[in-house]
Structures are given as C-alpha cells and as structure tokens.
Amino acid sequence: MPTDTVVAPVPDALVRVAGLRIHAPDRRGGAARELLSGVDLVIDVGERLGLVGASGAGKSLFARTLTGRLPSGLRVQGDVRVGAVDVLRAGPAEAARLRGRVTAVLGQHSAAALDPLSTVGYQVALPMRRLLGASRADARRRVLELLESLGFDDPAAVARARPPQLSGGQRQRAALAMALACRPRLLVADEPTTALDTSAEAAVLAAVRAGLDSHTRDGVPTALLLISHDLAVAASLCTRLAVLDHGRVVEDGSVGQLLTAPRSPVATAALAAAHRFASVGQPGRSPRHAARPGHPAGAGNLIEVHGLSRRYRTGRPGRRTDVAALDGVDLSLAPGRHLGVVGDSGAGKSTLLRLLLGLEEADTGEIRIAGRRVLPGPAAALRWLRHTVQVVAQDATGSLDPRMTVGAVVAEPLRLLQVPGDHPRRVAEMLTAVGLDPTAAHLRPGQFSGGQQQRIALARALAPRPRLLMADEPTSALDPVLRAHIVELLAALARQEGLQLLVVSHDLGVVGALCDDVAVLARGRVVEHGPVAQVLGRPRSAVTRRLLAAAPQLPAEPDPAGAAPIAKAQ
C-alpha cells in the first residue's frame, strides 16, 4: 500500500513525485525486486523534461506511473501528483479524467494506438467528442487545425485516410494529433521516434515541438516528459534532462550542463557513447584494411546484384496499381568489405533483404551470392544459402522463441542446416564470443535484457559459420552504451570469424562506424554508392544530404539555458 508521504507544494509545479518506490514480487517466493527506488522529480507547468537512461532503468515504468497505467501486482510507495490529482490514490473515475485531459501518451508504436479500420479524422476527433463534449462540426474543425499544425500538407486527405495508407512517420504524427486533441497539461512521449528513419524522425520531432507550442490551454503550453535512450533527440526537444539508472535518479539538470559537464558516471558513459556516432562521415575503422581470413583479395565479389526490380500490386479490386519497391538496382559487395544500406522508410531496403535471402523472386534482374544464383525454393534447395548468409533481425525479442532455452535457440541453425560437429561445444563458444556466460544456455530468452537478447540473436546467426551476416537495424532499440557495445561486438566478430557484413540501418552513425561502403536507396533506386567517407562526408545526392541534415546531432556547445537545436524536417 502507498505510504503517507506528503509532497510539499512547489510553485508552478505540474508534476510532483516524492519517494516513489515500486517493487515487483518474486513469483518463486523470494525477495521482491525493486524497480524504482526513492524517485523524487518535479516537472513545472509548460516545462520539457527528458528522462534518459539505459534499457531497464525504469523510464517507461515511471511514465506509466504518471499516467495511472501501472500493471497490477506491483507494490507502490510514495506520492505522485499530476495537477490536482493524487495518482496513486485516485479512484477509477478520477483516473479516467486524468487521461486525455491532464495527461496524454505518445508511444513508440503508432500501430498500437491507431485502429487500422477507422479513419484518422474519426480517431483524432473521438477524445474531443467523449471527453470535452465537442460537437461533430467543432471536432472536425479542430482535427483539421491539428493536422495542419503538425506538418501535413493536405489535412483533409489525411483525415479521410486510414492508418495503413500512411507512412510510419505520418502515422506517428497522427497519433500525436490524437494525444494533443484535448489540450492536455502533460504529454508523455515514450521513445516516439525509435522505429523511424532520420527524415521521418525529424518530421515527428518538429511536429512535437510545434504541437507543444501551438496547442495551449489558457495560454499555457503543454509540458513534456520525453522518454528516450537517444541523447541527441532528448537534447533537441527538452530544456532539462534527468538520468535514471537502476531505478534511481542519478543526475538532474539543464541540457547544457549535462552535455558539457555530466556529474554521474552513467551520464558520462552515455555521452561518450553518443559522441562516438556523432560524426557520421567518418568510418569507425579504415576502409583500407586487409581482406578477412579465408577470402583473399583477388576473390570474386561475395554479392553481385544486377538490374534488380520488384513491383507490388496495391489498392482495391478494380482500382489496383503497381508500385515499384525496387527499380533497376545494381549492387556489389567486394571481398573483405562491409556494406551499409540506408534510406527513408519505403525506399526498398526490406524488399532488397527479402530478395537477397531468397524469400521472394525478383520481377527482373539477377542476384548472385558466392557465385551462385539466388532464387526462391524449398528449404533443401536453399541450404547452401543459409550456410553462407545469416540474419540478425531488428526485433531480437520477437526473433527468439520464448519457449526454447538459449542453448536450443543458438543450436537451432546447426540442427536445421545439418552442420557436423559438437553442437553443445559450438553453442558455448558462441555465447562466450558474444560476452555471455555459457551457463546462460540453460535459461530462456525472456530472462535477459534487450541488449543481451540481441547478443543471443548474434550467437545464433554466427553459430553455423556464415560468410555474410545481414544485420537489419541491429541497434535501433538500444541505448547509447548498449549500441556501442553491439557495434564493437559486430566489428570484433567480423574480424575473428572472417565475416563480412551487410548492415541495413537508419542510424548513419552506426553505418559509418561499421561499414566501408554505403548504398543510399530512394524510391527503389540506388542514388549513391561508394566508400563511407565519400558518400557521407562529401555527398553528391540530394537524398543523402537530406538524410544527413535530418539526423539529430549532439551540439558541441549547447545553449546552457535551454534545448539544443533541432534538425529541420525536409
């Protein structure tokens, strides 16, 4: 039960949190695990606070506490007040009034917030109709005003559209419009741009800033609590940052102070890791390194792609149109080189991966990997390809079967590909190689953090000794320190295993750190292809320049009193 801790009144405070402790009971009867430990935090009216920290630090749990959405079964102590609402002691009716009018949430996945069967206009208008009693005409007028202020060129067309008809960035802005519909006092944005490419991310960040500034109540702008593992994103939107580590606030101060003189070891490490990827035009290792063991410099290209095209038919019966996902793509991966593929959402990156893996057949063109032509076929016909190429997916959690032990997960490709040898020994070797204890083989994936699950996925992919590893957004959901660890791990394993990499990412810093060459895709075509230092350091294509300009950057000398500049959406 909550304690009787009382929060002293704080002038102009919208959120007042004192002594917040949350424990999760141990299902096996052991000691309860402390998730948040004595958190004290204040957010002033109209203030923009960024809450940053490593995965598992407690950021999302804190956000759920403020919005009255804590899971059942937790033991909560302390005092949490948002406006006049005592959140921990509020009844169902008072908690319902809190959501929408006082607080609103913008989550990471717009697909979870938006009904795919209802129009965007209907969904944005719904909270106004239900919570404010707005008429149909007033709600429609407000919907169009909101959509226009958030950067939509044709608000009426967007209001008529359904979510699947919009891009990822457009859906996230539509979800933002729904969150701001009732002019809440506080917007809680939990990793709102993690899954977006740099252009869509810039558009969403610009929309958040515009929404906070323009949609006020009684002349007071909406306050912001931004949950993010990306310091550049947090610095671009917020005036103050708080660092959470293992459930404790270890640092709290202005953006300028934290980015120039962090006091805590956690903030110092996160800032150093973020700065490592700040200069995207500089590759993390020399492109003139020696060829990998087993792949002499005179060998043929590992990947050869010529004239690759793939079209999909979309639309309703009778009104179907063909959309070109890939249009005449030419690519190659030379011996001993690593290739990055970047581009906006919808550029064709995922389609290219599916074709390279033999999961789909191209309409025209040819793919050769290790000198053999790649065509879809039964598992037995593609066994040579699975020996040669393995994949690490963006969502490590979704790619690991929670019912299997880690040992069974890592051994699965060895069994399916009929790789000879001592499988348990190879599993132990790979777990050690990715920095996990071999005893982890007896546990299940759900008992590990997100970064550890990504390491398990890496161990599985490398177990059959492939020549090529395709990594699809391997670090997008990781905090800066974990991202640096995974990048270092990938580079080290590539050297040790004689491995080449094909990295698909919207993080240009990761591509610059891992890859020798980069290909920029736009609307299914390769608009630029060459060495990383040339393409990202001296871009010729307008698309590449736009991607570079859109990426949030950590400023070298931020404004000590406020937020860092935000990249302008194109």
N, C-alpha and C positions, 0 to 999 in steps of 0.2 A: 504494500500500500504506500501511496505517497506520504512523505513526511510533512510536518507543519512548517517547513522553511518558508519564510516570508521575504519577498523581494522588496527592498526599499524603493520608493518612487524615484524614477530617473527622468529628468526633464526631457521632453521631446522624444522619449523612447517609445518605439512601436513594439519591439520585441524585448522582453526581459527574461533571461534564463539564469537561474541560480542553483548551484549544487545538483545539477542533473546527473543522475546515475541510473543506468539501465543494466540489469543483469538478465542473462538467459539461463534458465535451469538446465542442469545436466540430465539428459534422459536416462542415463545409467545410474543416477543417484549420487553422482559425485558433486563436488563444489560447483556452485553457479559461476558462470563465466561473465566477467564484467565487460560490457560493450561500450558504455560511455562512463567516464569516471570524473565526477565533480565538474561538469562543464558550466562555466559562467560566461555569458555572452549577452551583449546588448546591441540592438540594431535601431538606430534613430529613424524618425519619420523621414521618408524620402532618401535614406542612405542606401548605398550599394556596397554590399559586403560579399567578398569572395571567400568561400570556405574550401581550402585546398588541403591535400594530404594524400598519402599512399592508399592503394586499394586496401579495403578492410579497416581503415582508420576510424570509421563511424560516421562519415559525412552524410550518406543517404539516410541512415537511421536518425540522425539529428534533424534532417529535413522532414522526415515522416513524423517526428515528434511535434514539430511546429504546426503541421497541418492536421493533426489529430488522426493520423493514419497508422499508428503503431500496430504491429502484429499482436495477436493475443498470446498470452502465456508469458510475457515479459514482466519482470518486477521493476517498477519505476519509482524513483525517489527524486525529490527536488521540487522546484517551482518553475512553471513555464507560462508566461502570459504574452498573448498577442493582442494588442489593443486592450480592450476591457475584458477579454475572455481568459479565464483561468483554464488553460487547455487540458491539464491533467485531471481536473475535477469537473469538467463540463459534461452535462448530460447529453443524450443523443440529439435533442432539438438544438441546443446551443452549439454543439459540434458541427451540426449541419449548416448553421448560419455562418460559422467560421469559414467554411469552404466556399469559395466563389466570390463572396463579397469582401471578406477580410483577407483571406489568403487564396492564392491560385497557384497551380503547379504546371510547369512546362517540363515534361520528361524527356528522356533520351530518345525514345522510340515513338514517333508520332503515330505509327500504325496502331499502337495500343490505345491511343487517346481518341482516334477518329474512327467512326463507323464507316466501313467501305461502301455500304449500301445507301447512305444518306448524303445529300449534297452538303458542301462546305457551308453554304449560307444558312441552311437549316440548323446545322450543328453549332455554328457561332451564335445564332440567334437564340438557341434553346435556353442557355442560362439566363439571358435577359428576360425571356418570357416567364420562366419559372421563378427566378429569384427576385426580379425587380418588377414583375407585373407589366412589362412593356407591351404596347400594342404591336400587332403584326407590322404595321407601317413604320413605327418608330424603331423596331428591332431591325427591320430591313435597312433603314437609313443608317443606323449605327454600324451594321455589318459592312456596308459599302465604305463608310468612313474608315473603319478599322483596316480593312484590306488595302485600301489606297495608302494609308499612312505607313503600312508595313512593307511597301515597295512593290505591290502588284500593279502592273501596267493596265490591266483590264479587270477591275474588281468584280464587275457584274459577271464576266465569264467564269472567274474563279468561284464565285458564289454558286453558280449553276453546276459546277463540276463536282464529281465525286472524288474522294481521295486517291483511288488508284490511277486517276487520269492526271495527277500532278507528280512532279519530280519529288525526290526526297527533301530537298531544301524548301520547296513550295509547301509540302505537307507540314513541315516543321513550323513555317510561318503561319499556316492556317491554324495549327494547334496553339500558337502564341496568340492569335486573334481570339480564339475561344477562351483562353486563360485571362485575357485583358477585357473581355466583354463587359463585365460588371464593375470595372474600375476598382480592382482590389487594392487594399493598402500595401500588400506584400506579394511579390511574385517570387516563387521558389523555382529556380531553373536548375534541374539536376542533369548535368552533362548534356546540355541541349545540342551540342554540335559534334559529339564524339564520332558519330557514324557518317559524317558528311565530308565531301571533298572540300578543298580550300575555297573554291568560288561559292559554293552553297553555304559554307561556314561563314564567310564574310557577309553574305546576304542576310543570314539569320542573326548574326551579331549586330549588324546595322539595324535590323528590324527590332531587336530587343531594345536597343538604345532609343530608337525613335518612339517605340511604344511606351517606354517608361517616361519619356519627356512629354509626349503629347496627350496621353490619356490619363489625366489627373482627376482627382476628386477634391472639390473645394479648393482648387488651385494648388494642391499638394501632389507632387509626382509620386508614382508608385515606388516603394522601396524594393530592393532586390537582394535576395540571397542566392548567389550563384555557387553551385556545387561543381567543382571541376578539378581534374588532375592536370590540366594544361595551364601553366603559369602565364603564358602569353595571352590566352583567352581571358583569364581572370583579370589580368592587368589592363586589358583593353576596355573592360566594362566597369570595373569597380574602382572605388576610391580607397578601400580598406581591405586588407587580407587577414584572415585568421588561419593558422596552420593547425590541423588536427593530427595527432599521432597516437595510435593505440587508445583511442577514446578520450584523450586529453588535449586541451588547447595549449600548445607549447609556444605559440607566438601570435601576437595580435597587434597590428599597426598599419600605418599608411602603406600604400603600394610602393611609393618611393623609398621608404625606409626598408621594406622587406627585400626589394630588388637590389638595393645598393649596399645595405649593411645588415643582413639577416643575423639574428642572435642565436637561434637554436640550430643544433647540428642537422635536424631534419630539414629545415628550410634551406640551410646551406647546401646540403647534398642535392635537394630537388632543383635548386637554382643552377648548380654546376651541371647537372644532367641536362637541364633545359637549354643552357647555353651551348652545350656540345652540338646540338642540332640546329642552332640559330642561323649559322652561315650555310645556307643550302647550296651555294655554288661551289663549295669546297668538299671534295670527296674525302671520306674518313680514312682512306688508305690509298696509296699510289696506284694509278691505273697501269703503271708500267712494271707490275710485279711479275714474278716468274710464273710459268704455267703450273697448274696443280699436278701433283703426282699422278702418274698413270695417263695423263692427257698431254702428250708432247705438243710443243708449239706448232709443229708442222701438221698436226692432225686436222681433219675437216671440221667445219662448224658443227657444234652439237645440235643446234636448231637452225633449220632453213625454212622460211615461210615465203611463198611467192604468190602474189595475186589473190590473196585470201578474201573471199566475200561471203557474207551470210545475211540473209534477209528473213524477216518475220512478218507474218500477216496478222494485222490487228484490226479491231473495230467490230461492229455488229454485222450480222449476215445481211448482205445486200449493200453494205457500205464499208467493205473491208479495203484496207490499203496496205501496201508493202512498206516496211520500214527497214532501212539498211543499218544493221548493227555493225557490220564490218564491210568496208568497200575498198577492195584492191590493196590489202595490207601486205607489205614486204618487210620482213624482219630476219635477223640472224643473230646467233649467239656464238661468238668466236671461242676457241679453246682458251681456258683459263680466265675467262671474263665473267663478270656478273652483270646482269641486265635489269634495270628498273623500268617499269611501265607505269606512267602517270596519266591523269586526265580527269575531266569532270565526270560526275555521275552520268551514265548513259553514253559515254564515249566509246564503249565496246570492250572494256578491259575484261569483264567477266565472260563475255562471249568468246574472246580470244583464249582465255584459260580453258573453257569447256572444249573448244576445238583442239587445242594442244593436247588435252588429256584423252582425246578420242571419245568424248561423251556425246558429241554431235558431229554431224557431217557438214562440211562447207558446201555452199552452192557452187562456188568456183574456186580454183586455186589449189595449192598443194602444200602439205606440211611434211617435213622430214625431220626426225629426231634420231640422232646417232646413225644417220644414213638410211633409215628405214621409213617408209611412208606410213603416216598415221591415218587410220580410218576406223570408224566405229565398228564394233564387232563383239562377239561373245567374250566372256572373261578369259577363256583359254587362249583366244587369238590375241588378246591384249596383254598377256602375262609378261612378254618381253618389255612392253612399255611401262608397266608398273614396276618392273625391276629397275628400269632406267630412270623413271621420274616418280617422285613422291610429292605430296602436297601438305602444307600446313594451312588450315583454314583460319579465317578471321575470328570466328567464334569457337575458341578451344573448348568451352564448356559443352556446346552443342555437338561437337565432333567426337566427344568421348562418351562411351556407353556407361551410364552411372551404375549399371548392374554388374559390370565386369571389374575385376581387380586391375590395378595399374599394370601388374605383370602381364595379365592376359591381353590388355589393350596394346602394350608395346610389342608383344609376341604375335599379335594378330596378322600383320603383313608377312611375317616369317612363315606362319602356318598356311595362309591363303596362297602365297607365292611358292610354296613348297621349297623354301630355302634350306639347304642341308646344313647340319652343324648342331652345336649345343645351344638350343634356344634360351634356356634359363641363363646361361652364361652371357649370351649376347644382350639379353634384357638388362642384366646387372651392369654390363659395360656401358650401355646407352644411358641408363639412369645416372650412373656416375659421371658420364661425359656432359650431361646437361645440368649437373650440380645438385642432383638429388641422391639421398641415401638409398642404396639398393634394397633396404628393408621396406621402402615405400611400395615395392611390388605387391605386398600383401594387403595394402589399403585400397580404397576406392576413390575415384576422381573427385567426388563431392567433398572429400575430407581435405582438399587442398585449395589454396587461394588461386585467384585468376592467373597470376604470373607463374605459379607452379604448374597449373593445368596447361599453360602454353608450353612449358618445358616438357611435360609428358607427351604432348602432341608432337613436339620436335623429336623426342626419343623414338616414338613410334615411326615417324616418317623416315628417320635415318637408320632404323634397325636393319632393313634389307640392303643397305649399302648402295643407294641410288647414285647415279652420276649427276642428276639435276634435282634440285629442290625448288618447287614453286611455292612461294610464300604470299598468301593473299591477305593483305592488311594485317601483318603479324603483330603489330604493336598498337593498333588504333585504340584499344580499350585499356591500355596500361598507363600508369602514372609515369612521370619522367625518369625516376630511378629504375623502375622495372623495365621501361623501354630501353634505357641504356644497357641494362644487363642482358636483355634478349638480343639486342643488336651486337653486343660484344660476343655473346654466345654463338650467334649465327656466323659471325666472321671467323671465330676460332674453330668452330666445327667444319667450316668450309675448308680451312687450311688442313686440319687434321685428317679429314675424311676424303680429301681430293674431290671436293664437291663444287659444283657451280650453282649459282643462284639466279632465279628469275623472281623479282620482287614486285608485286603489284601494291601500290600504296598511294594514298593522297597526302602522306606526310613527306614532303620534299626533303626534309632534313634526314629522315631515315634512308631514303633513296641515295642521297648524297654521301651518307656515311658507309653504306654497304656496297654500292654498285660502282662499276667502272663506266658503264654506258647507260643511257636512258633513252626511251622512246616515249614521245608525247602523242597521245591519241586524242582526236577530237572528231565527233560525229562519224566514227568508224574508220577514220583515216589517220595514218601516221603523218603528223605535220612537222615533226622534228625528231631526229635520231642521231646520236653521236655520243662522244665522251661526256661524262657528267660535268666536268669543269667547263666545257664549251657550251653545252646546252643550257645548264642552269646558271653559269657565270656570265655568258655572253649570248643570250637567247636571240634567235632570229625571228621566231614565230610570235605573232601577237597572242596566241593561245598560251604559250609558255610564259610570256611576260605577264599576262593576266593572272595565271596561277601563282607566280612568284609574288605579285603585288597583293594578292588576296590573302596570303598566309599571314596570320598574326605574328608579330615579331616582338621579342623582348627588347625594349629600348635600352640603349647603352646608358643614357642619362634620363630616366623618367622624371616627370614632374613630381617633386617631393610631396606636394599637397594633394595630388589627385591621380586620376587614371592616366594610363599610357595611351598614346594614340591608337585608334582602331584602324585596321586595314579597310579601305573603301571597297564596297561591293561594286562589281562591274555590272 
